Amino acid sequence: MNRADLQHRIAELSEEIRHYPTPIARCDLHLPALLDERSELVKELEQLDEQGSCSPAAIWINDGGFHAA
């Protein structure tokens, strides 16, 4: 998934969680699944942010590659 897709899906999940019907039974399996999915997507988005917008090869090329001083 790209950044925009991740952000869109996280927003959808957050909206669904925000409007989840109450009361929530202890045996409910749907809400924890929504929370887990959102958590995983947030981690994936954070990893993309840590990587930055350039791949290591692109950074190497932009820094001069073989011709670096």
N, C-alpha and C positions, 0 to 999 in steps of 0.2 A: 504494500500500500504506500502511496505517496503521502506527503505531509497534509495536503488538502483533504484527502480521503480519510486519513486518521482523525483530523480535527472535526470533520463532518460527522463521522461515526461516534466520536466521543460526545459531541453535542447531542446527537440523537439519544444515546444511552443516558446521558445526564437528564435530559428532558423526561424520558420514560421513568427513570428512578425518582425524579422529583414528583411525578404525578402517580406514583405507584399506590394502588388502593390500600387503605388501612382498614382494620387492623391487620398486621402481618403475622400469620401463624408461624410458630416455630418450625413446622414441617415444610414451610414454603421453600421450594427449590429454585423458583424463577428469579427472585430478587438477588440471592447470592450469585447466581450465574451472571446476571447483568453487572453486578459490582465487580466480579472477577474479570469479565470481558473488558470493562472500562479500565480497570487497573492495568491489564496487560497492554492495552492500546496506549495508555499514558506512558508506560515504560518504553514502548516502541517509539513513541514520539520523542521522549527524552533522549533515547539513543540517537535518533536522527539529529537532534539539536547538538549533541556532543560531537558528532562526526563533522558537523558543519556542512556547508553547501558544496564543498569540493571533495572529490575522492583523493586519496593519497597520490595517485598517479597524476592527477590534474595539478595538485599543489607542487609536485616535483617538477613537472614541465614548466609551470609558471615561475618557479624559482630558478630556472635555467637549465634543468636537466643535465645532460652531459656537458653543457657549455658553462656551467656555473663556475664562478671564480673561486 
